[in-house]
């Protein structure tokens, strides 16, 4: 049996084939390549030479957490350390179960390969944290990040030991309850230190986006199932809600939450603007998630449901065990895309509700006496855009990793 060796083309051959195959390709490559080099050089000069980043370093606390009292910053640090431990536990348990089942992708990796894999996944986030820490002049943020990292490592080690063992069902159920309680406790702990109405800066953008994602997903799932229901009343109500909310701009809904709610609810009983924003984000995103999930349900072959019926499964088990897992798997890209959109749309709350979010804070600091009239809005907007890009890009990369792991788009 003869083997055919395939030689990899050289870099020069690749360039000639892909960039200079025809005269038109050559012209486009030269024009747009020159433009890209020019823009890249100007961008590097702005970031490392011409940019006046002292406006960011001086106002970093205001941009990140707004007017959060300085003596209560310890609450954020404690909550982050607990959440780091929580995230590490979850990652360790998942990895341990994969090792136990023999399906772990990192089981045969060396330590260097594992470090490289983590670097590819979280290198941008780590670099961003180091950049933010370099702008601080106190040791508190450094210690907070250090203890959060240590908590994540400890949680990963403990979770790995838990995951490789077979635990009784009641212990597993108790563990799930604990995992749900931990982030709720962290939120309540921070809210007890500073009321939710006073959460500002990038903290508001992150927390409201996280709350919107967590709350909108189950609501959207129920709406999708309701739209497919054979009960006409339930189906009609679901359709009416989805079409009404999807037909209204988010900005208009936020404005209505700001100016119209007190016509129906006494001012003393009306929730804070932060709560209004979170509720609006949840209701708006749930309508889109419902349509995304409905598309996923339609993508599941009819033979899957017929096979489930042949096994004697009840309609509830058919949906929960057979249809819904496949439907959610098929629409992972669309779901993550909607969640990324929600994360970026949190800036609309600052405009519609007057909340001092990251974008509003970036505009406000340019009016300080030390920086007024100096044209530093470009630096602040670049900083805001960079933070949102890092968050969106990280979510997108993790989504792609999950898609590859679950084999989305493959047979």
C-alpha positions as CSV (number, residue, x, y, z in Angstrom):
1,X,0.0,0.0,0.0
2,X,1.5,3.3,-1.1
3,X,1.2,6.4,1.1
4,X,0.9,9.9,-0.4
5,X,2.7,12.6,1.4
6,X,1.2,16.1,1.3
7,X,3.7,18.9,1.6
8,X,2.5,22.1,3.3
9,X,2.8,25.1,0.9
10,X,5.4,27.7,1.9
11,X,4.4,31.2,3.1
12,X,5.4,32.7,-0.2
13,X,3.2,30.3,-2.1
14,X,0.3,31.0,0.3
15,X,0.7,34.7,-0.2
16,X,0.8,34.4,-3.9
17,X,-2.3,32.2,-4.0
18,X,-4.5,34.1,-1.6
19,X,-3.4,37.7,-1.9
20,X,-1.9,38.2,-5.4
21,X,-3.7,35.6,-7.5
22,X,-5.0,38.2,-10.0
23,X,-4.2,41.9,-10.7
24,X,-7.4,42.9,-9.0
25,X,-6.5,40.8,-5.9
26,X,-3.1,42.5,-5.9
27,X,-4.5,46.0,-6.0
28,X,-7.0,45.3,-3.2
29,X,-4.3,43.7,-1.1
30,X,-2.0,46.7,-1.5
31,X,-4.8,49.3,-0.9
32,X,-6.5,47.7,2.1
33,X,-3.2,46.4,3.5
34,X,-1.7,49.9,3.5
35,X,-4.9,51.2,5.1
36,X,-4.7,48.6,7.8
37,X,-1.1,49.3,8.5
38,X,-1.8,53.1,8.7
39,X,-4.8,52.6,11.1
40,X,-2.8,50.1,13.2
41,X,0.2,52.5,13.5
42,X,-2.1,55.5,14.4
43,X,-3.9,53.3,17.0
44,X,-0.6,52.2,18.6
45,X,0.6,55.7,18.7
46,X,-2.6,56.9,20.4
47,X,-2.5,54.1,23.0
48,X,1.1,54.2,23.9
49,X,2.3,57.7,23.0
50,X,-0.4,60.4,22.5
51,X,-3.2,59.2,24.7
52,X,-3.7,61.0,28.1
53,X,-4.8,58.1,30.3
54,X,-4.4,60.0,33.6
55,X,-8.2,60.8,33.3
56,X,-8.8,57.1,33.6
57,X,-6.4,56.3,36.4
58,X,-7.7,59.3,38.5
59,X,-11.3,58.2,38.0
60,X,-10.9,54.4,37.9
61,X,-13.0,53.8,41.0
62,X,-15.8,56.0,39.7
63,X,-15.8,54.2,36.4
64,X,-15.7,50.7,37.9
65,X,-18.1,51.0,40.9
66,X,-19.5,54.5,40.7
67,X,-19.9,56.3,44.1
68,X,-19.7,53.1,46.1
69,X,-18.6,54.1,49.6
70,X,-14.8,53.5,50.1
71,X,-15.3,51.9,53.5
72,X,-17.7,49.3,52.0
73,X,-15.4,48.2,49.2
74,X,-14.5,45.2,51.3
75,X,-18.0,43.8,50.5
76,X,-17.1,43.6,46.8
77,X,-13.8,42.0,47.6
78,X,-15.5,39.3,49.9
79,X,-18.2,38.6,47.3
80,X,-15.6,38.2,44.5
81,X,-13.5,35.8,46.5
82,X,-16.6,33.7,47.3
83,X,-17.7,33.8,43.6
84,X,-14.1,32.8,42.6
85,X,-14.3,29.8,45.0
86,X,-17.8,29.0,43.6
87,X,-16.6,29.1,40.0
88,X,-13.6,27.0,40.8
89,X,-15.8,24.4,42.5
90,X,-18.1,24.1,39.4
91,X,-15.2,23.9,37.0
92,X,-13.5,21.2,39.2
93,X,-16.7,19.1,39.5
94,X,-17.3,19.2,35.8
95,X,-13.7,18.3,35.0
96,X,-13.7,15.5,37.7
97,X,-16.9,13.9,36.2
98,X,-15.3,14.0,32.7
99,X,-12.2,12.2,34.1
100,X,-14.4,9.6,35.8
101,X,-16.3,9.0,32.6
102,X,-13.1,9.0,30.5
103,X,-14.3,11.9,28.3
104,X,-11.9,14.6,29.6
105,X,-10.1,16.4,26.8
106,X,-7.3,17.6,29.2
107,X,-6.6,14.3,30.9
108,X,-3.6,13.5,28.6
109,X,-2.3,17.0,28.5
110,X,1.0,18.0,30.1
111,X,1.1,20.9,32.6
112,X,2.5,23.2,29.9
113,X,-0.3,22.3,27.5
114,X,-2.9,22.9,30.2
115,X,-1.4,26.3,31.0
116,X,-1.4,27.1,27.3
117,X,-5.1,26.1,27.0
118,X,-6.0,28.3,30.0
119,X,-3.9,31.2,28.5
120,X,-5.8,31.0,25.2
121,X,-9.2,31.0,27.0
122,X,-8.6,33.6,29.7
123,X,-5.4,35.4,28.6
124,X,-7.3,38.5,27.4
125,X,-9.2,38.7,30.7
126,X,-6.0,38.3,32.7
127,X,-4.3,41.0,30.6
128,X,-7.2,43.4,31.1
129,X,-7.2,42.8,34.9
130,X,-3.4,43.5,35.0
131,X,-4.0,46.7,32.9
132,X,-6.7,47.9,35.4
133,X,-4.5,47.0,38.3
134,X,-1.6,49.0,36.8
135,X,-3.8,52.1,36.9
136,X,-4.4,51.8,40.7
137,X,-2.2,53.3,43.3
138,X,-3.3,51.2,46.3
139,X,-2.7,47.6,47.3
140,X,-6.4,46.8,47.9
141,X,-7.4,45.9,44.3
142,X,-4.2,43.7,44.0
143,X,-5.1,41.8,47.1
144,X,-8.7,41.4,46.0
145,X,-7.6,39.9,42.6
146,X,-5.0,37.7,44.3
147,X,-7.4,36.2,46.9
148,X,-10.1,35.7,44.2
149,X,-7.5,33.8,42.1
150,X,-6.5,31.7,45.1
151,X,-10.2,31.0,45.9
152,X,-10.7,29.8,42.3
153,X,-7.6,27.5,42.5
154,X,-8.7,26.1,45.8
155,X,-12.3,25.6,44.5
156,X,-10.9,23.9,41.4
157,X,-8.9,21.4,43.5
158,X,-11.7,20.6,45.9
159,X,-14.2,20.3,43.0
160,X,-11.9,18.0,41.1
161,X,-11.8,15.6,44.1
162,X,-15.6,15.8,44.5
163,X,-16.2,15.2,40.8
164,X,-14.2,12.0,40.5
165,X,-16.2,10.3,43.2
166,X,-19.6,8.7,43.0
167,X,-21.8,10.5,45.6
168,X,-25.3,9.5,46.8
169,X,-28.1,11.2,45.0
170,X,-29.2,13.2,48.1
171,X,-25.6,14.6,48.4
172,X,-25.7,15.6,44.7
173,X,-29.0,17.4,45.2
174,X,-27.8,19.1,48.3
175,X,-24.7,20.2,46.3
176,X,-26.9,21.7,43.6
177,X,-28.8,23.7,46.2
178,X,-25.6,25.0,47.7
179,X,-24.3,26.0,44.3
180,X,-27.5,28.0,43.7
181,X,-27.4,29.6,47.1
182,X,-23.8,30.8,46.9
183,X,-24.2,33.5,44.2
184,X,-27.5,34.6,45.8
185,X,-25.8,35.0,49.1
186,X,-23.0,37.0,47.5
187,X,-25.6,39.3,46.0
188,X,-27.5,39.7,49.3
189,X,-24.2,40.4,51.1
190,X,-23.3,43.2,48.7
191,X,-26.8,44.6,48.8
192,X,-26.8,44.7,52.6
193,X,-23.6,46.8,52.4
194,X,-24.8,49.1,49.7
195,X,-28.4,49.1,48.4
196,X,-29.0,47.9,44.9
197,X,-30.2,51.4,44.0
198,X,-26.7,52.7,44.5
199,X,-24.9,50.2,42.3
200,X,-23.2,52.3,39.6
201,X,-20.3,52.2,37.1
202,X,-19.2,49.1,35.3
203,X,-20.5,47.1,38.3
204,X,-24.0,48.1,37.3
205,X,-23.4,46.9,33.7
206,X,-22.0,43.6,34.8
207,X,-24.6,42.9,37.5
208,X,-27.6,43.9,35.5
209,X,-26.5,41.9,32.5
210,X,-25.9,38.8,34.7
211,X,-29.3,39.2,36.4
212,X,-30.9,39.7,33.0
213,X,-29.3,36.5,31.6
214,X,-30.2,34.4,34.6
215,X,-33.8,35.6,34.9
216,X,-34.6,35.9,31.2
217,X,-33.6,32.4,30.2
218,X,-36.2,30.4,32.2
219,X,-38.9,33.0,31.4
220,X,-38.0,32.7,27.7
221,X,-38.0,28.9,27.9
222,X,-41.5,28.9,29.4
223,X,-42.7,31.4,26.7
224,X,-41.3,29.1,24.0
225,X,-43.1,26.1,25.4
226,X,-46.2,28.1,25.9
227,X,-46.2,29.2,22.3
228,X,-46.1,25.5,21.3
229,X,-48.8,24.5,23.7
230,X,-52.1,23.1,22.5
231,X,-54.0,25.2,25.1
232,X,-55.3,28.1,23.1
233,X,-55.4,30.6,25.9
234,X,-51.8,29.8,27.0
235,X,-50.6,29.9,23.4
236,X,-52.4,33.1,22.6
237,X,-51.0,34.9,25.7
238,X,-47.5,33.7,24.9
239,X,-47.7,34.9,21.3
240,X,-49.2,38.3,22.4
241,X,-46.4,38.9,24.9
242,X,-43.6,37.8,22.5
243,X,-44.9,39.9,19.6
244,X,-45.7,43.0,21.7
245,X,-42.3,43.1,23.4
246,X,-40.2,42.2,20.3
247,X,-42.0,45.0,18.4
248,X,-41.0,47.7,20.9
249,X,-37.4,49.2,21.1
250,X,-35.6,48.5,24.3
251,X,-34.8,52.2,24.8
252,X,-38.6,53.0,24.7
253,X,-39.3,50.3,27.2
254,X,-36.7,51.8,29.5
255,X,-38.1,55.2,29.1
256,X,-41.6,53.9,30.0
257,X,-40.1,52.2,33.1
258,X,-38.7,55.5,34.1
259,X,-41.6,57.9,33.5
260,X,-44.7,55.8,33.4
261,X,-44.5,53.4,36.3
262,X,-45.4,55.9,38.9
263,X,-48.7,56.6,37.2
264,X,-49.7,53.1,38.3
265,X,-47.6,52.6,41.5
266,X,-47.2,55.1,44.3
267,X,-43.8,56.7,44.3
268,X,-43.1,55.3,47.8
269,X,-43.7,51.8,46.5
270,X,-42.0,52.1,43.1
271,X,-38.8,50.1,42.8
272,X,-35.5,51.8,42.3
273,X,-34.2,52.6,38.8
274,X,-31.7,49.8,38.9
275,X,-34.5,47.3,39.6
276,X,-36.6,48.8,36.9
277,X,-33.7,48.4,34.5
278,X,-33.1,44.7,35.4
279,X,-36.8,43.9,35.1
280,X,-37.0,45.6,31.7
281,X,-33.9,43.8,30.5
282,X,-35.4,40.5,31.7
283,X,-38.8,41.0,30.0
284,X,-37.2,42.2,26.8
285,X,-34.6,39.5,26.4
286,X,-37.0,36.7,27.4
287,X,-39.1,37.5,24.3
288,X,-36.1,37.0,22.1
289,X,-34.9,33.9,23.9
290,X,-38.4,32.5,23.4
291,X,-38.2,32.8,19.7
292,X,-34.6,31.4,19.7
293,X,-35.7,28.4,21.7
294,X,-38.8,27.9,19.5
295,X,-36.5,27.8,16.5
296,X,-34.4,25.2,18.3
297,X,-37.5,23.1,19.1
298,X,-38.5,23.1,15.4
299,X,-35.0,22.0,14.4
300,X,-35.3,18.7,16.3
301,X,-36.4,15.9,13.9
302,X,-39.9,14.6,14.4
303,X,-38.4,11.1,14.7
304,X,-36.9,12.0,18.0
305,X,-40.3,12.6,19.5
306,X,-41.7,9.5,17.9
307,X,-38.9,7.4,19.3
308,X,-39.5,8.9,22.8
309,X,-43.2,8.0,22.5
310,X,-42.3,4.5,21.4
311,X,-40.3,4.1,24.7
312,X,-43.4,5.0,26.6
313,X,-42.1,8.3,28.0
314,X,-44.7,10.8,29.1
315,X,-45.0,14.1,27.2
316,X,-43.2,15.9,30.0
317,X,-40.3,13.5,29.9
318,X,-40.2,13.6,26.1
319,X,-39.7,17.3,26.2
320,X,-37.3,17.4,29.2
321,X,-35.1,14.4,28.3
322,X,-35.2,14.2,24.5
323,X,-36.4,17.3,22.7
324,X,-35.3,20.2,24.9
325,X,-31.6,19.2,25.3
326,X,-31.2,18.9,21.6
327,X,-33.1,22.2,20.9
328,X,-31.0,24.2,23.4
329,X,-27.8,22.6,22.0
330,X,-28.7,23.6,18.4
331,X,-29.3,27.3,19.3
332,X,-26.3,28.0,21.5
333,X,-24.8,30.5,19.1
334,X,-28.0,32.5,18.9
335,X,-28.5,32.4,22.7
336,X,-25.0,33.7,23.4
337,X,-25.4,36.3,20.7
338,X,-28.6,37.6,22.5
339,X,-26.8,37.6,25.8
340,X,-23.9,39.6,24.4
341,X,-26.4,42.1,23.0
342,X,-28.0,42.4,26.4
343,X,-24.6,43.1,28.0
344,X,-23.9,45.9,25.6
345,X,-27.5,47.2,25.8
346,X,-27.1,47.9,29.5
347,X,-25.6,51.2,28.5
348,X,-29.1,52.3,27.4
349,X,-30.2,52.3,31.0
350,X,-27.8,55.1,31.8
351,X,-29.4,57.3,29.1
352,X,-33.1,56.3,29.7
353,X,-33.1,56.1,33.5
354,X,-30.2,58.4,34.4
355,X,-28.2,55.7,36.1
356,X,-24.4,56.4,36.4
357,X,-23.3,53.4,34.4
358,X,-19.9,53.1,32.8
359,X,-20.7,55.1,29.7
360,X,-22.4,57.9,31.7
361,X,-19.5,58.0,34.1
362,X,-17.0,58.2,31.2
363,X,-18.9,61.3,29.9
364,X,-19.1,62.9,33.3
365,X,-15.4,62.7,34.2
366,X,-14.5,64.8,31.1
367,X,-16.5,67.7,32.8
368,X,-14.3,67.7,35.9
369,X,-12.4,71.0,36.4
370,X,-9.0,69.2,35.9
371,X,-10.1,67.8,32.5
372,X,-12.8,70.1,31.1
373,X,-12.3,71.4,27.6
374,X,-9.3,69.2,26.9
375,X,-10.9,66.8,24.4
376,X,-10.4,63.7,26.5
377,X,-13.7,62.1,25.5
378,X,-11.8,59.9,23.0
379,X,-9.7,58.4,25.7
380,X,-12.8,57.6,27.9
381,X,-14.8,56.2,25.0
382,X,-11.9,54.0,24.0
383,X,-11.6,52.7,27.6
384,X,-15.4,52.0,27.7
385,X,-15.4,50.3,24.3
386,X,-12.4,48.2,25.3
387,X,-14.0,46.8,28.4
388,X,-17.2,45.9,26.6
389,X,-15.2,44.3,23.8
390,X,-13.3,42.2,26.3
391,X,-16.5,41.0,27.9
392,X,-18.2,40.3,24.6
393,X,-15.2,38.6,23.0
394,X,-14.7,36.3,26.0
395,X,-18.4,35.3,26.0
396,X,-18.1,34.6,22.3
397,X,-15.0,32.5,22.6
398,X,-16.4,30.4,25.5
399,X,-19.5,29.9,23.4
400,X,-17.5,28.6,20.5
401,X,-15.6,26.3,22.8
402,X,-18.9,24.9,24.2
403,X,-20.2,24.4,20.6
404,X,-17.1,22.4,19.7
405,X,-17.4,20.3,22.8
406,X,-21.0,19.5,22.2
407,X,-20.5,19.1,18.4
408,X,-22.9,21.8,17.3
409,X,-23.2,21.8,13.5
410,X,-21.7,18.3,13.2
411,X,-23.3,15.0,12.9
